[in-house]
């Protein structure tokens, strides 16, 4: 049966048409509006792949490694707000995918991962390419299912998409044994599901919202702290409106960049371990703090004891869809559980109708401007050696700040966050919670599939790029004109920086002394390669690369080997205990 022939039944209809499990998977993908499935075939999923081959309602993207499949699906979800879908086989297919699943879990990304499994009668028998998928993935998924009855498959997939995309989003695994894929059952895809054990709260408590507004409007040193949850909840417009109405300073976390426009004067920069002086000092010294879709991560506030003891009278309002994230690391005064967008709409309405208006905070802004005057992101330009910060600045200029920017993990990630000004949400795609090296290129693939006409740049390091560099082959197969910006300092840069600061300059296994010729490597995959060694050539190379609209261009920028990321908060310290470049 072709996918177009599937019965279009309401959830209450009884359907007698029999479909195999593999056909049910394809019909479910169609019903969910899936656009792309990223995957890699294998024995346990060949029946599903055969059905995918027969249909035309969604496209399968063949990656070169299962980890990349999940990363690409993850990026598609981050960039579009729709759930990403990946398909892998049993055994090593699953274990290869776990890093991608854990990456999505840590950053609360909505995904459904279909995994193949050995036949039900072979489960637990150490069969060929068998692993305990449910057991292995349980710590790093929002939920997982092992489907042993084909009659339960359709409803299970519906539940998977529902769980993945509601409440606090996250990845859901559906493990399907091969005999279930081959067995048949009446097809019934429900339009809705109701799960007594899973009913997330969406509407914030009215009394708590009113209390929060009274506290916020009375503040003398207020601060708005916005995390990735505001982006995941599509609440960037509400965040911007609220901050503008209040006239208060705003900071974004690494995952929240773009939730409030970085070029606006009220934005005081990213906060945290590599945040600006003005953001960290304002966060530490405010009298009322409103946290929106953020979780007081260790990379954001540093040592929670220091954060609390340094300002014991600070009042904290915390809005989050996930009640378990509230008062988890920092005790808050006004918790509000609910959909961020809806809560902020109510807050905005209350400001418009309230007689009380925001306090005048001229003195507070004067203090913030004094901190901002330190210009903590200033770096010494060179006429002879390329500074990595300069490359990112020029990338922002050439792309007019409108590109999708993906990154791997390390120094280059922090420079991208600091120097590429994100004015829009869902344009900054990186691994925040797990800190996964190797995500940059497959992330760029996922973005390019989602938005084929947009500029997509992958900022990476010579260590990270080699972890999934095989995906240059995928990019060639699907003609993905991504621009790879390699900030090549011939070190595992962040490792080297920590070794310099805290390990007596002993560079234990951080020097990359056997690097390939990246230009030739890119050309071997059929792409354009460039090597840039002089600061005067940076801007021209970027312009030339982005002018090649139909080609992937791999730009190898040889950068200063000794450049460090500043400001920096050492591990275990508080966010006001920053090391600045000027201190060394």
ROKOLVEX-106402 format. One record per residue (C-alpha): residue in three letters; y, z, x. Coordinates in steps of 0.2 Angstrom, whole numbers, padded with zeros to 4 digits, always signed. Last residue first. Example, Ala and Ser with C-alpha at 12.3 -4.5 7.8 and 13.67 -1.06 7.14 Angstrom:
2
ser-0005+0036+0068/ala-0022+0039+0062/
end
This chain:
584
unk+0195+0167+0236/unk+0206+0174+0223/unk+0216+0158+0219/unk+0200+0150+0213/unk+0198+0164+0200/unk+0185+0177+0198/unk+0185+0185+0181/unk+0183+0203+0176/unk+0191+0201+0159/unk+0175+0195+0151/unk+0166+0210+0157/unk+0153+0210+0171/unk+0134+0210+0170/unk+0133+0192+0178/unk+0149+0187+0187/unk+0163+0180+0176/unk+0169+0164+0183/unk+0186+0155+0181/unk+0182+0143+0190/unk+0168+0131+0193/unk+0165+0128+0212/unk+0168+0113+0223/unk+0158+0113+0239/unk+0149+0097+0238/unk+0165+0087+0234/unk+0159+0072+0223/unk+0150+0056+0226/unk+0151+0047+0209/unk+0136+0038+0204/unk+0140+0027+0189/unk+0125+0021+0179/unk+0131+0008+0167/unk+0121+0003+0151/unk+0127-0014+0146/unk+0133-0021+0130/unk+0151-0015+0130/unk+0154-0018+0148/unk+0173-0014+0147/unk+0167+0005+0147/unk+0161+0002+0165/unk+0176-0007+0171/unk+0188+0006+0165/unk+0177+0020+0173/unk+0176+0011+0189/unk+0195+0008+0189/unk+0199+0026+0186/unk+0187+0033+0200/unk+0192+0020+0213/unk+0207+0030+0221/unk+0196+0045+0222/unk+0184+0036+0234/unk+0165+0036+0234/unk+0160+0027+0218/unk+0143+0019+0217/unk+0140+0008+0203/unk+0124+0002+0194/unk+0121-0010+0180/unk+0105-0009+0170/unk+0088-0018+0171/unk+0077-0003+0175/unk+0077-0008+0194/unk+0096-0009+0193/unk+0097+0009+0188/unk+0086+0013+0203/unk+0096+0002+0215/unk+0112+0011+0210/unk+0104+0028+0210/unk+0098+0026+0228/unk+0085+0040+0227/unk+0089+0058+0233/unk+0078+0067+0246/unk+0089+0081+0252/unk+0094+0089+0236/unk+0099+0106+0242/unk+0096+0121+0231/unk+0079+0126+0238/unk+0086+0143+0245/unk+0104+0140+0250/unk+0108+0156+0258/unk+0127+0159+0256/unk+0125+0178+0256/unk+0116+0178+0239/unk+0129+0183+0227/unk+0144+0171+0229/unk+0137+0157+0239/unk+0120+0158+0231/unk+0128+0158+0214/unk+0138+0142+0218/unk+0122+0134+0225/unk+0112+0137+0209/unk+0127+0130+0199/unk+0127+0114+0210/unk+0109+0110+0212/unk+0115+0101+0227/unk+0119+0083+0233/unk+0136+0084+0225/unk+0133+0069+0213/unk+0144+0070+0197/unk+0133+0056+0188/unk+0143+0048+0174/unk+0130+0038+0164/unk+0138+0026+0151/unk+0127+0021+0137/unk+0125+0003+0132/unk+0108+0006+0122/unk+0099-0011+0123/unk+0083-0004+0113/unk+0070-0008+0127/unk+0083-0005+0141/unk+0088+0012+0135/unk+0069+0017+0133/unk+0067+0012+0151/unk+0082+0022+0156/unk+0072+0036+0148/unk+0062+0038+0164/unk+0076+0048+0170/unk+0071+0063+0161/unk+0071+0076+0174/unk+0079+0065+0187/unk+0096+0067+0178/unk+0096+0086+0179/unk+0096+0087+0198/unk+0108+0073+0202/unk+0120+0080+0189/unk+0125+0074+0172/unk+0139+0068+0161/unk+0132+0056+0148/unk+0145+0045+0139/unk+0144+0037+0122/unk+0157+0026+0116/unk+0155+0022+0097/unk+0148+0006+0089/unk+0130+0012+0089/unk+0133+0028+0081/unk+0117+0037+0076/unk+0106+0027+0089/unk+0120+0030+0102/unk+0120+0048+0098/unk+0101+0050+0100/unk+0101+0040+0116/unk+0115+0051+0123/unk+0105+0066+0120/unk+0090+0058+0128/unk+0101+0055+0144/unk+0109+0073+0144/unk+0094+0084+0140/unk+0086+0085+0157/unk+0091+0102+0161/unk+0089+0114+0147/unk+0102+0128+0145/unk+0092+0137+0132/unk+0107+0143+0121/unk+0120+0130+0125/unk+0111+0113+0127/unk+0124+0099+0126/unk+0132+0087+0113/unk+0151+0087+0112/unk+0157+0075+0099/unk+0150+0084+0084/unk+0167+0091+0079/unk+0184+0082+0084/unk+0198+0087+0096/unk+0187+0089+0111/unk+0197+0089+0127/unk+0187+0084+0142/unk+0192+0096+0156/unk+0184+0113+0153/unk+0168+0108+0143/unk+0165+0093+0155/unk+0168+0104+0170/unk+0156+0117+0163/unk+0142+0104+0160/unk+0145+0097+0178/unk+0142+0114+0185/unk+0125+0115+0177/unk+0116+0109+0162/unk+0115+0091+0156/unk+0129+0083+0146/unk+0133+0073+0131/unk+0150+0066+0127/unk+0153+0056+0111/unk+0169+0047+0115/unk+0186+0049+0107/unk+0196+0058+0120/unk+0206+0042+0123/unk+0190+0035+0132/unk+0199+0031+0148/unk+0210+0046+0147/unk+0195+0058+0144/unk+0185+0050+0157/unk+0200+0052+0169/unk+0200+0070+0166/unk+0181+0071+0169/unk+0182+0062+0185/unk+0196+0073+0191/unk+0186+0089+0188/unk+0172+0082+0199/unk+0184+0081+0214/unk+0182+0065+0223/unk+0185+0066+0242/unk+0199+0058+0252/unk+0215+0059+0243/unk+0211+0076+0236/unk+0217+0086+0221/unk+0217+0105+0222/unk+0212+0112+0205/unk+0221+0120+0190/unk+0210+0127+0177/unk+0217+0144+0179/unk+0235+0138+0174/unk+0242+0156+0177/unk+0255+0152+0164/unk+0241+0154+0150/unk+0241+0173+0154/unk+0260+0174+0152/unk+0258+0163+0136/unk+0246+0175+0129/unk+0258+0189+0131/unk+0272+0180+0123/unk+0261+0175+0109/unk+0257+0194+0106/unk+0276+0198+0106/unk+0279+0184+0093/unk+0266+0190+0081/unk+0275+0190+0065/unk+0262+0197+0052/unk+0253+0185+0041/unk+0259+0185+0023/unk+0257+0197+0009/unk+0260+0191-0008/unk+0243+0182-0008/unk+0240+0166-0018/unk+0240+0154-0003/unk+0231+0167+0008/unk+0218+0170-0005/unk+0214+0152-0007/unk+0212+0150+0012/unk+0200+0165+0012/unk+0190+0157-0002/unk+0189+0141+0007/unk+0184+0150+0023/unk+0169+0158+0014/unk+0163+0142+0007/unk+0164+0133+0023/unk+0155+0147+0032/unk+0141+0148+0020/unk+0137+0166+0018/unk+0135+0184+0025/unk+0152+0193+0028/unk+0152+0208+0039/unk+0168+0219+0040/unk+0168+0232+0054/unk+0157+0224+0067/unk+0145+0232+0080/unk+0142+0220+0095/unk+0125+0213+0100/unk+0116+0211+0084/unk+0130+0217+0073/unk+0128+0201+0063/unk+0116+0188+0069/unk+0102+0195+0058/unk+0113+0191+0043/unk+0112+0172+0046/unk+0125+0162+0037/unk+0139+0170+0048/unk+0156+0178+0046/unk+0161+0192+0057/unk+0176+0203+0055/unk+0180+0214+0070/unk+0192+0229+0072/unk+0198+0233+0090/unk+0201+0252+0092/unk+0187+0254+0106/unk+0195+0240+0117/unk+0188+0241+0135/unk+0173+0251+0129/unk+0167+0238+0117/unk+0168+0223+0128/unk+0162+0233+0143/unk+0147+0239+0134/unk+0144+0222+0128/unk+0143+0215+0146/unk+0148+0197+0146/unk+0157+0192+0130/unk+0153+0174+0129/unk+0139+0171+0141/unk+0130+0186+0133/unk+0132+0179+0116/unk+0144+0187+0103/unk+0135+0177+0089/unk+0147+0164+0083/unk+0149+0156+0066/unk+0167+0163+0063/unk+0172+0178+0073/unk+0188+0186+0067/unk+0195+0198+0079/unk+0209+0211+0075/unk+0217+0222+0088/unk+0216+0209+0102/unk+0214+0214+0120/unk+0197+0207+0125/unk+0198+0191+0116/unk+0216+0188+0122/unk+0211+0191+0140/unk+0196+0179+0138/unk+0205+0165+0130/unk+0221+0167+0141/unk+0211+0168+0157/unk+0201+0152+0152/unk+0182+0152+0150/unk+0169+0150+0163/unk+0159+0166+0158/unk+0166+0166+0141/unk+0181+0158+0132/unk+0185+0140+0129/unk+0204+0136+0128/unk+0219+0144+0121/unk+0220+0133+0105/unk+0236+0137+0096/unk+0245+0123+0106/unk+0233+0110+0099/unk+0225+0098+0111/unk+0208+0107+0109/unk+0207+0103+0091/unk+0197+0117+0082/unk+0178+0115+0079/unk+0179+0103+0093/unk+0171+0115+0106/unk+0160+0127+0096/unk+0145+0126+0107/unk+0154+0131+0122/unk+0163+0144+0112/unk+0180+0141+0104/unk+0196+0150+0105/unk+0210+0152+0092/unk+0227+0160+0093/unk+0235+0164+0076/unk+0248+0155+0066/unk+0239+0160+0050/unk+0241+0144+0040/unk+0236+0134+0056/unk+0221+0144+0059/unk+0215+0143+0041/unk+0218+0124+0040/unk+0209+0121+0057/unk+0194+0132+0052/unk+0193+0124+0035/unk+0192+0106+0043/unk+0179+0112+0055/unk+0168+0119+0042/unk+0154+0107+0043/unk+0141+0121+0043/unk+0134+0116+0060/unk+0152+0114+0067/unk+0157+0132+0061/unk+0140+0138+0067/unk+0144+0132+0084/unk+0157+0146+0087/unk+0174+0151+0083/unk+0184+0166+0088/unk+0201+0168+0080/unk+0212+0182+0088/unk+0224+0194+0081/unk+0237+0205+0090/unk+0248+0213+0077/unk+0235+0212+0063/unk+0240+0215+0045/unk+0235+0198+0038/unk+0218+0200+0046/unk+0214+0217+0039/unk+0219+0212+0021/unk+0210+0196+0023/unk+0194+0205+0029/unk+0194+0217+0014/unk+0196+0202+0002/unk+0182+0193+0010/unk+0171+0209+0009/unk+0175+0211-0009/unk+0171+0193-0013/unk+0154+0194-0005/unk+0150+0177+0003/unk+0141+0164-0006/unk+0127+0155+0003/unk+0113+0168+0005/unk+0096+0161+0010/unk+0081+0161-0002/unk+0065+0160+0008/unk+0051+0171+0003/unk+0052+0166-0016/unk+0051+0148-0011/unk+0057+0135-0023/unk+0056+0117-0019/unk+0065+0102-0025/unk+0063+0083-0029/unk+0044+0086-0026/unk+0034+0072-0018/unk+0018+0069-0028/unk+0005+0057-0021/unk-0012+0059-0028/unk-0023+0063-0013/unk-0032+0054+0001/unk-0040+0059+0018/unk-0035+0050+0034/unk-0020+0060+0039/unk-0030+0076+0034/unk-0044+0070+0046/unk-0032+0069+0060/unk-0025+0086+0058/unk-0007+0088+0054/unk+0005+0101+0062/unk+0022+0102+0053/unk+0034+0110+0064/unk+0051+0116+0058/unk+0067+0116+0069/unk+0082+0126+0065/unk+0097+0128+0052/unk+0104+0145+0048/unk+0103+0144+0029/unk+0097+0127+0024/unk+0092+0111+0034/unk+0076+0116+0042/unk+0069+0126+0028/unk+0072+0112+0015/unk+0065+0098+0027/unk+0049+0108+0030/unk+0047+0113+0012/unk+0047+0094+0008/unk+0035+0091+0021/unk+0024+0105+0014/unk+0025+0098-0003/unk+0019+0081+0003/unk+0005+0088+0013/unk-0003+0100+0001/unk-0016+0088-0007/unk-0020+0083+0011/unk-0028+0100+0014/unk-0028+0108+0031/unk-0009+0107+0034/unk-0004+0119+0049/unk+0014+0124+0046/unk+0028+0130+0056/unk+0045+0140+0053/unk+0061+0142+0062/unk+0053+0137+0078/unk+0053+0144+0095/unk+0042+0159+0095/unk+0029+0151+0083/unk+0027+0135+0094/unk+0012+0140+0104/unk+0003+0149+0090/unk+0006+0135+0077/unk+0001+0121+0090/unk-0015+0130+0096/unk-0020+0116+0108/unk-0033+0102+0106/unk-0032+0086+0117/unk-0051+0085+0117/unk-0059+0099+0107/unk-0059+0117+0113/unk-0069+0122+0097/unk-0055+0131+0088/unk-0050+0116+0077/unk-0065+0104+0077/unk-0069+0104+0059/unk-0050+0102+0055/unk-0049+0086+0065/unk-0038+0087+0081/unk-0020+0089+0078/unk-0005+0078+0077/unk+0013+0084+0077/unk+0027+0081+0065/unk+0043+0089+0071/unk+0057+0092+0058/unk+0074+0096+0064/unk+0090+0105+0059/unk+0098+0112+0075/unk+0101+0131+0077/unk+0106+0131+0096/unk+0091+0141+0102/unk+0079+0132+0090/unk+0084+0115+0096/unk+0081+0119+0114/unk+0065+0128+0110/unk+0059+0112+0101/unk+0064+0101+0116/unk+0055+0112+0128/unk+0040+0112+0116/unk+0038+0093+0116/unk+0027+0092+0131/unk+0016+0105+0124/unk+0014+0095+0108/unk+0010+0079+0116/unk-0001+0088+0129/unk-0012+0093+0115/unk-0009+0084+0099/unk+0002+0068+0096/unk+0020+0068+0094/unk+0033+0063+0080/unk+0051+0068+0080/unk+0064+0069+0066/unk+0082+0074+0066/unk+0090+0082+0051/unk+0107+0076+0046/unk+0123+0083+0053/unk+0127+0067+0062/unk+0130+0071+0080/unk+0120+0087+0081/unk+0105+0079+0071/unk+0105+0063+0082/unk+0106+0075+0097/unk+0090+0084+0092/unk+0081+0068+0088/unk+0084+0062+0106/unk+0079+0079+0113/unk+0063+0079+0103/unk+0058+0062+0109/unk+0064+0066+0127/unk+0051+0080+0128/unk+0038+0068+0121/unk+0040+0056+0136/unk+0044+0038+0138/unk+0053+0036+0121/unk+0047+0024+0107/unk+0060+0024+0093/unk+0052+0022+0075/unk+0063+0014+0062/unk+0065+0019+0044/unk+0062+0010+0028/unk+0052-0005+0035/unk+0034+0000+0033/unk+0018-0007+0040/unk+0020-0001+0058/unk+0024+0017+0051/unk+0007+0016+0043/unk-0002+0012+0059/unk+0008+0026+0068/unk+0001+0038+0055/unk-0017+0033+0058/unk-0013+0034+0077/unk-0007+0052+0076/unk-0022+0061+0084/unk-0025+0048+0096/unk-0008+0046+0104/unk+0009+0039+0100/unk+0026+0044+0107/unk+0041+0048+0096/unk+0058+0047+0089/unk+0059+0044+0070/unk+0075+0036+0064/unk+0084+0034+0048/unk+0076+0047+0037/unk+0082+0047+0019/unk+0071+0061+0014/unk+0061+0051+0001/unk+0058+0038+0015/unk+0051+0051+0027/unk+0040+0058+0013/unk+0034+0040+0009/unk+0029+0039+0028/unk+0020+0056+0029/unk+0011+0052+0012/unk+0005+0036+0019/unk-0003+0045+0034/unk-0010+0058+0022/unk-0019+0044+0013/unk-0012+0039-0004/unk-0020+0040-0021/unk-0010+0034-0037/unk-0013+0047-0051/unk+0004+0054-0052/unk+0008+0069-0063/unk+0027+0070-0066/unk+0036+0086-0064/unk+0045+0082-0048/unk+0050+0065-0054/unk+0040+0050-0048/unk+0045+0035-0039/unk+0028+0028-0036/unk+0026+0020-0019/unk+0026+0001-0018/unk+0041+0000-0006/unk+0031+0009+0006/unk+0017-0004+0006/unk+0000+0000+0000/
end
